[in-house]
Amino acid sequence: MDPLTSAVADAFTLLRQDLCQRLDDAESSSTSYEDWDEEDIDAARELIPHLVLVLRGLLLDHQMRPGGECRTCSVAWPCPVVALMHGLLKDPENQFPALTHRVHKER
């Protein structure tokens, strides 16, 4: 592996770790069994709109072009990203177990 490829791979690893840490922090605070104090409530009020904004941004990036393909994935729309988001948001009981398994396997 050349040095540039290695550096890019390292950068992506660090980026992924940082994103996962932010999600871990959000998940940890949301599943706390202790009563929430004002700081926890304020953090949730800040975090939830940020997470919703991220999902909206993904949907914007994966809109359908006039030709019928996703403008990011260049495959027929709905692309896998939109299809997965739809399934997770509209049918979580059937989608969450498989997603949970994938996430925990990846960790």
N, CA, C and O atoms as a printed pandas DataFrame, in Angstrom:
     atom_number atom_name residue_name chain_id  residue_number  x_coord  y_coord  z_coord
0              1         N          MET        A               1    0.868   -1.181    0.000
1              2        CA          MET        A               1    0.000    0.000    0.000
2              3         C          MET        A               1    0.908    1.235    0.000
3              4         O          MET        A               1    1.818    1.342    0.821
4              5         N          ASP        A               2    0.654    2.155   -0.918
5              6        CA          ASP        A               2    1.501    3.346   -0.970
6              7         C          ASP        A               2    1.155    4.277    0.200
7              8         O          ASP        A               2    0.075    4.160    0.779
8              9         N          PRO        A               3    2.063    5.200    0.554
9             10        CA          PRO        A               3    1.864    6.068    1.721
10            11         C          PRO        A               3    0.589    6.908    1.654
11            12         O          PRO        A               3   -0.073    7.111    2.671
12            13         N          LEU        A               4    0.242    7.397    0.461
13            14        CA          LEU        A               4   -0.965    8.215    0.345
14            15         C          LEU        A               4   -2.204    7.377    0.625
15            16         O          LEU        A               4   -3.094    7.806    1.359
16            17         N          THR        A               5   -2.264    6.185    0.043
17            18        CA          THR        A               5   -3.404    5.305    0.274
18            19         C          THR        A               5   -3.506    4.955    1.753
19            20         O          THR        A               5   -4.604    4.925    2.310
20            21         N          SER        A               6   -2.374    4.692    2.388
21            22        CA          SER        A               6   -2.350    4.367    3.811
22            23         C          SER        A               6   -2.834    5.555    4.651
23            24         O          SER        A               6   -3.584    5.380    5.611
24            25         N          ALA        A               7   -2.400    6.752    4.284
25            26        CA          ALA        A               7   -2.825    7.952    5.017
26            27         C          ALA        A               7   -4.320    8.192    4.856
27            28         O          ALA        A               7   -4.995    8.569    5.814
28            29         N          VAL        A               8   -4.840    7.976    3.657
29            30        CA          VAL        A               8   -6.270    8.159    3.416
30            31         C          VAL        A               8   -7.058    7.123    4.213
31            32         O          VAL        A               8   -8.079    7.452    4.818
32            33         N          ALA        A               9   -6.600    5.894    4.219
33            34        CA          ALA        A               9   -7.277    4.839    4.990
34            35         C          ALA        A               9   -7.270    5.196    6.476
35            36         O          ALA        A               9   -8.280    5.026    7.159
36            37         N          ASP        A              10   -6.138    5.691    6.978
37            38        CA          ASP        A              10   -6.059    6.104    8.383
38            39         C          ASP        A              10   -7.017    7.261    8.667
39            40         O          ASP        A              10   -7.671    7.288    9.710
40            41         N          ALA        A              11   -7.095    8.203    7.748
41            42        CA          ALA        A              11   -8.000    9.344    7.931
42            43         C          ALA        A              11   -9.453    8.888    7.979
43            44         O          ALA        A              11  -10.227    9.375    8.803
44            45         N          PHE        A              12   -9.829    7.962    7.106
45            46        CA          PHE        A              12  -11.194    7.445    7.124
46            47         C          PHE        A              12  -11.475    6.678    8.415
47            48         O          PHE        A              12  -12.577    6.761    8.957
48            49         N          THR        A              13  -10.500    5.941    8.904
49            50        CA          THR        A              13  -10.662    5.221   10.169
50            51         C          THR        A              13  -10.892    6.199   11.309
51            52         O          THR        A              13  -11.781    5.992   12.134
52            53         N          LEU        A              14  -10.103    7.260   11.362
53            54        CA          LEU        A              14  -10.269    8.272   12.415
54            55         C          LEU        A              14  -11.626    8.972   12.300
55            56         O          LEU        A              14  -12.285    9.222   13.309
56            57         N          LEU        A              15  -12.037    9.283   11.086
57            58        CA          LEU        A              15  -13.335    9.924   10.864
58            59         C          LEU        A              15  -14.459    9.017   11.345
59            60         O          LEU        A              15  -15.374    9.463   12.038
60            61         N          ARG        A              16  -14.388    7.746   10.974
61            62        CA          ARG        A              16  -15.418    6.789   11.392
62            63         C          ARG        A              16  -15.443    6.655   12.913
63            64         O          ARG        A              16  -16.515    6.632   13.517
64            65         N          GLN        A              17  -14.266    6.567   13.532
65            66        CA          GLN        A              17  -14.197    6.459   14.991
66            67         C          GLN        A              17  -14.815    7.682   15.660
67            68         O          GLN        A              17  -15.528    7.548   16.654
68            69         N          ASP        A              18  -14.552    8.869   15.128
69            70        CA          ASP        A              18  -15.109   10.096   15.692
70            71         C          ASP        A              18  -16.631   10.108   15.573
71            72         O          ASP        A              18  -17.329   10.450   16.528
72            73         N          LEU        A              19  -17.144    9.733   14.401
73            74        CA          LEU        A              19  -18.595    9.687   14.212
74            75         C          LEU        A              19  -19.232    8.655   15.139
75            76         O          LEU        A              19  -20.271    8.916   15.745
76            77         N          CYS        A              20  -18.613    7.493   15.247
77            78        CA          CYS        A              20  -19.146    6.457   16.131
78            79         C          CYS        A              20  -19.118    6.906   17.587
79            80         O          CYS        A              20  -20.036    6.592   18.344
80            81         N          GLN        A              21  -18.087    7.631   17.987
81            82        CA          GLN        A              21  -18.012    8.127   19.362
82            83         C          GLN        A              21  -19.152    9.101   19.652
83            84         O          GLN        A              21  -19.760    9.047   20.721
84            85         N          ARG        A              22  -19.439    9.983   18.710
85            86        CA          ARG        A              22  -20.554   10.922   18.895
86            87         C          ARG        A              22  -21.880   10.174   19.020
87            88         O          ARG        A              22  -22.716   10.519   19.855
88            89         N          LEU        A              23  -22.066    9.160   18.199
89            90        CA          LEU        A              23  -23.285    8.361   18.288
90            91         C          LEU        A              23  -23.338    7.568   19.589
91            92         O          LEU        A              23  -24.399    7.442   20.200
92            93         N          ASP        A              24  -22.193    7.034   20.013
93            94        CA          ASP        A              24  -22.133    6.314   21.288
94            95         C          ASP        A              24  -22.508    7.230   22.446
95            96         O          ASP        A              24  -23.239    6.829   23.352
96            97         N          ASP        A              25  -22.005    8.460   22.414
97            98        CA          ASP        A              25  -22.330    9.430   23.468
98            99         C          ASP        A              25  -23.828    9.721   23.489
99           100         O          ASP        A              25  -24.441    9.779   24.555
100          101         N          ALA        A              26  -24.409    9.901   22.310
101          102        CA          ALA        A              26  -25.843   10.180   22.231
102          103         C          ALA        A              26  -26.644    8.988   22.736
103          104         O          ALA        A              26  -27.602    9.149   23.492
104          105         N          GLU        A              27  -26.252    7.811   22.321
105          106        CA          GLU        A              27  -26.964    6.605   22.747
106          107         C          GLU        A              27  -26.835    6.398   24.248
107          108         O          GLU        A              27  -27.811    6.061   24.918
108          109         N          SER        A              28  -25.661    6.593   24.766
109          110        CA          SER        A              28  -25.424    6.403   26.194
110          111         C          SER        A              28  -26.278    7.342   27.034
111          112         O          SER        A              28  -26.877    6.920   28.024
112          113         N          SER        A              29  -26.338    8.601   26.649
113          114        CA          SER        A              29  -27.130    9.553   27.431
114          115         C          SER        A              29  -28.623    9.265   27.304
115          116         O          SER        A              29  -29.382    9.499   28.245
116          117         N          SER        A              30  -29.047    8.759   26.149
117          118        CA          SER        A              30  -30.482    8.513   25.963
118          119         C          SER        A              30  -30.950    7.255   26.676
119          120         O          SER        A              30  -32.136    7.127   26.981
120          121         N          THR        A              31  -30.045    6.326   26.948
121          122        CA          THR        A              31  -30.439    5.081   27.595
122          123         C          THR        A              31  -30.063    5.050   29.067
123          124         O          THR        A              31  -30.122    3.995   29.697
124          125         N          SER        A              32  -29.684    6.171   29.613
125          126        CA          SER        A              32  -29.339    6.247   31.033
126          127         C          SER        A              32  -30.568    5.920   31.877
127          128         O          SER        A              32  -31.671    6.395   31.604
128          129         N          TYR        A              33  -30.361    5.115   32.890
129          130        CA          TYR        A              33  -31.468    4.739   33.770
130          131         C          TYR        A              33  -31.658    5.725   34.916
131          132         O          TYR        A              33  -32.584    5.593   35.716
132          133         N          GLU        A              34  -30.793    6.690   34.986
133          134        CA          GLU        A              34  -30.919    7.723   36.010
134          135         C          GLU        A              34  -31.911    8.781   35.532
135          136         O          GLU        A              34  -32.140    8.936   34.333
136          137         N          ASP        A              35  -32.493    9.504   36.484
137          138        CA          ASP        A              35  -33.365   10.613   36.112
138          139         C          ASP        A              35  -32.542   11.674   35.402
139          140         O          ASP        A              35  -31.410   11.968   35.786
140          141         N          TRP        A              36  -33.127   12.236   34.370
141          142        CA          TRP        A              36  -32.429   13.278   33.622
142          143         C          TRP        A              36  -32.470   14.579   34.392
143          144         O          TRP        A              36  -33.497   14.968   34.949
144          145         N          ASP        A              37  -31.323   15.246   34.409
145          146        CA          ASP        A              37  -31.300   16.585   34.984
146          147         C          ASP        A              37  -31.426   17.594   33.847
147          148         O          ASP        A              37  -31.549   17.214   32.683
148          149         N          GLU        A              38  -31.397   18.859   34.185
149          150        CA          GLU        A              38  -31.567   19.905   33.160
150          151         C          GLU        A              38  -30.486   19.825   32.080
151          152         O          GLU        A              38  -30.756   20.104   30.912
152          153         N          GLU        A              39  -29.274   19.449   32.463
153          154        CA          GLU        A              39  -28.181   19.341   31.496
154          155         C          GLU        A              39  -28.465   18.226   30.484
155          156         O          GLU        A              39  -28.208   18.389   29.291
156          157         N          ASP        A              40  -28.993   17.097   30.959
157          158        CA          ASP        A              40  -29.347   15.991   30.056
158          159         C          ASP        A              40  -30.454   16.411   29.091
159          160         O          ASP        A              40  -30.398   16.109   27.899
160          161         N          ILE        A              41  -31.447   17.100   29.611
161          162        CA          ILE        A              41  -32.566   17.561   28.786
162          163         C          ILE        A              41  -32.080   18.556   27.740
163          164         O          ILE        A              41  -32.478   18.483   26.578
164          165         N          ASP        A              42  -31.225   19.480   28.150
165          166        CA          ASP        A              42  -30.676   20.458   27.203
166          167         C          ASP        A              42  -29.855   19.762   26.122
167          168         O          ASP        A              42  -29.937   20.125   24.948
168          169         N          ALA        A              43  -29.061   18.761   26.515
169          170        CA          ALA        A              43  -28.250   18.030   25.544
170          171         C          ALA        A              43  -29.140   17.314   24.531
171          172         O          ALA        A              43  -28.847   17.316   23.335
172          173         N          ALA        A              44  -30.230   16.699   25.009
173          174        CA          ALA        A              44  -31.158   16.001   24.101
174          175         C          ALA        A              44  -31.829   16.978   23.151
175          176         O          ALA        A              44  -32.010   16.693   21.967
176          177         N          ARG        A              45  -32.197   18.135   23.688
177          178        CA          ARG        A              45  -32.844   19.139   22.826
178          179         C          ARG        A              45  -31.893   19.659   21.758
179          180         O          ARG        A              45  -32.336   20.094   20.695
180          181         N          GLU        A              46  -30.625   19.621   22.021
181          182        CA          GLU        A              46  -29.644   20.033   21.011
182          183         C          GLU        A              46  -29.355   18.889   20.050
183          184         O          GLU        A              46  -29.233   19.103   18.844
184          185         N          LEU        A              47  -29.245   17.692   20.574
185          186        CA          LEU        A              47  -28.836   16.542   19.776
186          187         C          LEU        A              47  -29.920   16.076   18.803
187          188         O          LEU        A              47  -29.621   15.788   17.645
188          189         N          ILE        A              48  -31.150   15.999   19.247
189          190        CA          ILE        A              48  -32.218   15.456   18.398
190          191         C          ILE        A              48  -32.377   16.261   17.106
191          192         O          ILE        A              48  -32.439   15.661   16.033
192          193         N          PRO        A              49  -32.445   17.593   17.164
193          194        CA          PRO        A              49  -32.525   18.337   15.893
194          195         C          PRO        A              49  -31.300   18.116   15.001
195          196         O          PRO        A              49  -31.422   18.123   13.776
196          197         N          HIS        A              50  -30.115   17.918   15.604
197          198        CA          HIS        A              50  -28.914   17.663   14.802
198          199         C          HIS        A              50  -29.034   16.328   14.073
199          200         O          HIS        A              50  -28.699   16.225   12.892
200          201         N          LEU        A              51  -29.515   15.305   14.782
201          202        CA          LEU        A              51  -29.678   13.993   14.144
202          203         C          LEU        A              51  -30.726   14.045   13.040
203          204         O          LEU        A              51  -30.541   13.442   11.982
204          205         N          VAL        A              52  -31.812   14.751   13.271
205          206        CA          VAL        A              52  -32.851   14.904   12.246
206          207         C          VAL        A              52  -32.275   15.648   11.033
207          208         O          VAL        A              52  -32.562   15.287    9.892
208          209         N          LEU        A              53  -31.479   16.666   11.276
209          210        CA          LEU        A              53  -30.855   17.417   10.185
210          211         C          LEU        A              53  -29.938   16.521    9.357
211          212         O          LEU        A              53  -29.905   16.633    8.131
212          213         N          VAL        A              54  -29.204   15.646   10.007
213          214        CA          VAL        A              54  -28.337   14.708    9.288
214          215         C          VAL        A              54  -29.178   13.808    8.381
215          216         O          VAL        A              54  -28.827   13.592    7.221
216          217         N          LEU        A              55  -30.280   13.288    8.908
217          218        CA          LEU        A              55  -31.149   12.431    8.086
218          219         C          LEU        A              55  -31.746   13.200    6.916
219          220         O          LEU        A              55  -31.811   12.688    5.798
220          221         N          ARG        A              56  -32.183   14.430    7.174
221          222        CA          ARG        A              56  -32.713   15.256    6.076
222          223         C          ARG        A              56  -31.640   15.536    5.028
223          224         O          ARG        A              56  -31.923   15.538    3.830
224          225         N          GLY        A              57  -30.415   15.771    5.477
225          226        CA          GLY        A              57  -29.311   15.995    4.552
226          227         C          GLY        A              57  -29.040   14.783    3.679
227          228         O          GLY        A              57  -28.776   14.916    2.484
228          229         N          LEU        A              58  -29.107   13.586    4.283
229          230        CA          LEU        A              58  -28.941   12.364    3.488
230          231         C          LEU        A              58  -30.030   12.251    2.433
231          232         O          LEU        A              58  -29.761   11.884    1.289
232          233         N          LEU        A              59  -31.260   12.566    2.820
233          234        CA          LEU        A              59  -32.348   12.510    1.844
234          235         C          LEU        A              59  -32.155   13.526    0.727
235          236         O          LEU        A              59  -32.448   13.236   -0.433
236          237         N          LEU        A              60  -31.668   14.705    1.065
237          238        CA          LEU        A              60  -31.400   15.703    0.025
238          239         C          LEU        A              60  -30.328   15.220   -0.944
239          240         O          LEU        A              60  -30.440   15.414   -2.155
240          241         N          ASP        A              61  -29.287   14.588   -0.400
241          242        CA          ASP        A              61  -28.207   14.092   -1.250
242          243         C          ASP        A              61  -28.649   12.937   -2.127
243          244         O          ASP        A              61  -28.046   12.689   -3.171
244          245         N          HIS        A              62  -29.683   12.232   -1.724
245          246        CA          HIS        A              62  -30.122   11.048   -2.454
246          247         C          HIS        A              62  -31.468   11.259   -3.141
247          248         O          HIS        A              62  -32.295   10.350   -3.212
248          249         N          GLN        A              63  -31.672   12.473   -3.644
249          250        CA          GLN        A              63  -32.882   12.765   -4.411
250          251         C          GLN        A              63  -32.806   12.110   -5.783
251          252         O          GLN        A              63  -31.736   11.727   -6.255
252          253         N          MET        A              64  -33.971   11.993   -6.408
253          254        CA          MET        A              64  -34.042   11.397   -7.735
254          255         C          MET        A              64  -33.759   12.451   -8.804
255          256         O          MET        A              64  -34.321   13.546   -8.777
256          257         N          ARG        A              65  -32.890   12.108   -9.735
257          258        CA          ARG        A              65  -32.641   12.944  -10.908
258          259         C          ARG        A              65  -33.808   12.783  -11.879
259          260         O          ARG        A              65  -34.580   11.831  -11.766
260          261         N          PRO        A              66  -33.943   13.707  -12.834
261          262        CA          PRO        A              66  -35.031   13.584  -13.816
262          263         C          PRO        A              66  -35.033   12.250  -14.563
263          264         O          PRO        A              66  -36.088   11.789  -14.999
264          265         N          GLY        A              67  -33.871   11.631  -14.713
265          266        CA          GLY        A              67  -33.787   10.347  -15.411
266          267         C          GLY        A              67  -34.188    9.150  -14.567
267          268         O          GLY        A              67  -34.235    8.026  -15.068
268          269         N          GLY        A              68  -34.482    9.379  -13.281
269          270        CA          GLY        A              68  -34.944    8.295  -12.420
270          271         C          GLY        A              68  -33.885    7.665  -11.538
271          272         O          GLY        A              68  -34.179    6.725  -10.801
272          273         N          GLU        A              69  -32.649    8.168  -11.599
273          274        CA          GLU        A              69  -31.599    7.598  -10.765
274          275         C          GLU        A              69  -31.271    8.537   -9.594
275          276         O          GLU        A              69  -31.550    9.735   -9.643
276          277         N          CYS        A              70  -30.685    7.974   -8.567
277          278        CA          CYS        A              70  -30.254    8.758   -7.409
278          279         C          CYS        A              70  -29.096    9.649   -7.819
279          280         O          CYS        A              70  -28.172    9.201   -8.498
280          281         N          ARG        A              71  -29.145   10.914   -7.409
281          282        CA          ARG        A              71  -28.085   11.838   -7.837
282          283         C          ARG        A              71  -26.758   11.570   -7.149
283          284         O          ARG        A              71  -25.729   12.062   -7.613
284          285         N          THR        A              72  -26.738   10.809   -6.056
285          286        CA          THR        A              72  -25.482   10.481   -5.387
286          287         C          THR        A              72  -24.996    9.087   -5.773
287          288         O          THR        A              72  -23.824    8.901   -6.097
288          289         N          CYS        A              73  -25.894    8.119   -5.737
289          290        CA          CYS        A              73  -25.516    6.727   -5.987
290          291         C          CYS        A              73  -25.491    6.362   -7.472
291          292         O          CYS        A              73  -24.836    5.396   -7.863
292          293         N          SER        A              74  -26.200    7.129   -8.294
293          294        CA          SER        A              74  -26.311    6.855   -9.733
294          295         C          SER        A              74  -26.903    5.477  -10.022
295          296         O          SER        A              74  -26.535    4.826  -11.000
296          297         N          VAL        A              75  -27.818    5.044   -9.168
297          298        CA          VAL        A              75  -28.573    3.813   -9.404
298          299         C          VAL        A              75  -30.049    4.192   -9.419
299          300         O          VAL        A              75  -30.416    5.309   -9.053
300          301         N          ALA        A              76  -30.892    3.253   -9.845
301          302        CA          ALA        A              76  -32.332    3.530   -9.890
302          303         C          ALA        A              76  -32.830    3.966   -8.520
303          304         O          ALA        A              76  -32.458    3.410   -7.487
304          305         N          TRP        A              77  -33.686    4.981   -8.551
305          306        CA          TRP        A              77  -34.253    5.521   -7.316
306          307         C          TRP        A              77  -35.537    4.775   -6.998
307          308         O          TRP        A              77  -36.290    4.500   -7.932
308          309         N          PRO        A              78  -35.847    4.427   -5.762
309          310        CA          PRO        A              78  -35.091    4.798   -4.572
310          311         C          PRO        A              78  -33.828    3.952   -4.438
311          312         O          PRO        A              78  -33.854    2.730   -4.584
312          313         N          CYS        A              79  -32.741    4.630   -4.159
313          314        CA          CYS        A              79  -31.457    3.970   -3.994
314          315         C          CYS        A              79  -31.449    3.202   -2.668
315          316         O          CYS        A              79  -32.368    3.358   -1.863
316          317         N          PRO        A              80  -30.428    2.379   -2.432
317          318        CA          PRO        A              80  -30.366    1.622   -1.177
318          319         C          PRO        A              80  -30.380    2.500    0.074
319          320         O          PRO        A              80  -30.925    2.088    1.098
320          321         N          VAL        A              81  -29.802    3.688    0.019
321          322        CA          VAL        A              81  -29.785    4.577    1.187
322          323         C          VAL        A              81  -31.203    5.021    1.528
323          324         O          VAL        A              81  -31.612    4.950    2.687
324          325         N          VAL        A              82  -31.951    5.476    0.538
325          326        CA          VAL        A              82  -33.327    5.927    0.771
326          327         C          VAL        A              82  -34.206    4.750    1.184
327          328         O          VAL        A              82  -35.033    4.882    2.086
328          329         N          ALA        A              83  -34.035    3.611    0.537
329          330        CA          ALA        A              83  -34.837    2.433    0.880
330          331         C          ALA        A              83  -34.575    1.993    2.321
331          332         O          ALA        A              83  -35.510    1.652    3.045
332          333         N          LEU        A              84  -33.323    2.000    2.732
333          334        CA          LEU        A              84  -32.985    1.619    4.104
334          335         C          LEU        A              84  -33.534    2.623    5.111
335          336         O          LEU        A              84  -34.102    2.234    6.132
336          337         N          MET        A              85  -33.366    3.916    4.826
337          338        CA          MET        A              85  -33.900    4.938    5.731
338          339         C          MET        A              85  -35.414    4.791    5.860
339          340         O          MET        A              85  -35.956    4.879    6.961
340          341         N          HIS        A              86  -36.087    4.572    4.751
341          342        CA          HIS        A              86  -37.537    4.418    4.786
342          343         C          HIS        A              86  -37.930    3.220    5.650
343          344         O          HIS        A              86  -38.820    3.314    6.494
344          345         N          GLY        A              87  -37.265    2.113    5.429
345          346        CA          GLY        A              87  -37.571    0.928    6.215
346          347         C          GLY        A              87  -37.324    1.125    7.699
347          348         O          GLY        A              87  -38.125    0.691    8.527
348          349         N          LEU        A              88  -36.226    1.773    8.040
349          350        CA          LEU        A              88  -35.890    1.985    9.447
350          351         C          LEU        A              88  -36.860    2.942   10.119
351          352         O          LEU        A              88  -37.222    2.747   11.279
352          353         N          LEU        A              89  -37.279    3.965    9.405
353          354        CA          LEU        A              89  -38.166    4.959   10.008
354          355         C          LEU        A              89  -39.627    4.517   10.003
355          356         O          LEU        A              89  -40.366    4.863   10.924
356          357         N          LYS        A              90  -40.059    3.772    9.004
357          358        CA          LYS        A              90  -41.471    3.402    8.882
358          359         C          LYS        A              90  -41.797    2.030    9.468
359          360         O          LYS        A              90  -42.944    1.774    9.834
360          361         N          ASP        A              91  -40.807    1.147    9.561
361          362        CA          ASP        A              91  -41.068   -0.204   10.050
362          363         C          ASP        A              91  -39.933   -0.650   10.971
363          364         O          ASP        A              91  -39.285   -1.663   10.710
364          365         N          PRO        A              92  -39.691    0.099   12.042
365          366        CA          PRO        A              92  -38.523   -0.198   12.887
366          367         C          PRO        A              92  -38.575   -1.570   13.551
367          368         O          PRO        A              92  -37.525   -2.170   13.781
368          369         N          GLU        A              93  -39.767   -2.087   13.868
369          370        CA          GLU        A              93  -39.845   -3.388   14.533
370          371         C          GLU        A              93  -39.211   -4.492   13.684
371          372         O          GLU        A              93  -38.576   -5.403   14.213
372          373         N          ASN        A              94  -39.388   -4.403   12.374
373          374        CA          ASN        A              94  -38.810   -5.414   11.487
374          375         C          ASN        A              94  -37.383   -5.085   11.064
375          376         O          ASN        A              94  -36.619   -5.986   10.720
376          377         N          GLN        A              95  -37.018   -3.817   11.085
377          378        CA          GLN        A              95  -35.708   -3.412   10.592
378          379         C          GLN        A              95  -34.645   -3.340   11.689
379          380         O          GLN        A              95  -33.483   -3.663   11.443
380          381         N          PHE        A              96  -35.028   -2.921   12.887
381          382        CA          PHE        A              96  -34.042   -2.698   13.947
382          383         C          PHE        A              96  -33.274   -3.952   14.364
383          384         O          PHE        A              96  -32.068   -3.859   14.597
384          385         N          PRO        A              97  -33.919   -5.132   14.471
385          386        CA          PRO        A              97  -33.118   -6.297   14.881
386          387         C          PRO        A              97  -31.957   -6.586   13.937
387          388         O          PRO        A              97  -30.843   -6.846   14.392
388          389         N          ALA        A              98  -32.198   -6.544   12.637
389          390        CA          ALA        A              98  -31.124   -6.805   11.672
390          391         C          ALA        A              98  -30.063   -5.713   11.732
391          392         O          ALA        A              98  -28.868   -6.001   11.667
392          393         N          LEU        A              99  -30.496   -4.459   11.857
393          394        CA          LEU        A              99  -29.542   -3.351   11.942
394          395         C          LEU        A              99  -28.724   -3.444   13.221
395          396         O          LEU        A              99  -27.513   -3.224   13.201
396          397         N          THR        A             100  -29.374   -3.765   14.328
397          398        CA          THR        A             100  -28.670   -3.910   15.605
398          399         C          THR        A             100  -27.611   -5.005   15.489
399          400         O          THR        A             100  -26.483   -4.839   15.953
400          401         N          HIS        A             101  -27.978   -6.108   14.875
401          402        CA          HIS        A             101  -27.015   -7.204   14.688
402          403         C          HIS        A             101  -25.816   -6.744   13.857
403          404         O          HIS        A             101  -24.670   -7.027   14.206
404          405         N          ARG        A             102  -26.082   -6.036   12.760
405          406        CA          ARG        A             102  -24.983   -5.541   11.900
406          407         C          ARG        A             102  -24.083   -4.577   12.642
407          408         O          ARG        A             102  -22.859   -4.659   12.534
408          409         N          VAL        A             103  -24.680   -3.657   13.399
409          410        CA          VAL        A             103  -23.889   -2.638   14.121
410          411         C          VAL        A             103  -23.005   -3.301   15.165
411          412         O          VAL        A             103  -21.818   -2.989   15.260
412          413         N          HIS        A             104  -23.569   -4.209   15.948
413          414        CA          HIS        A             104  -22.787   -4.849   17.003
414          415         C          HIS        A             104  -21.721   -5.782   16.442
415          416         O          HIS        A             104  -20.662   -5.952   17.046
416          417         N          LYS        A             105  -21.996   -6.386   15.293
417          418        CA          LYS        A             105  -21.002   -7.237   14.631
418          419         C          LYS        A             105  -19.820   -6.386   14.140
419          420         O          LYS        A             105  -18.671   -6.826   14.169
420          421         N          GLU        A             106  -20.122   -5.171   13.693
421          422        CA          GLU        A             106  -19.105   -4.259   13.155
422          423         C          GLU        A             106  -18.198   -3.710   14.250
423          424         O          GLU        A             106  -17.030   -3.415   13.995
424          425         N          ARG        A             107  -18.716   -3.571   15.452
425          426        CA          ARG        A             107  -17.927   -3.015   16.570
426          427         C          ARG        A             107  -16.892   -3.999   16.951
427          428         O          ARG        A             107  -16.110   -3.749   17.869
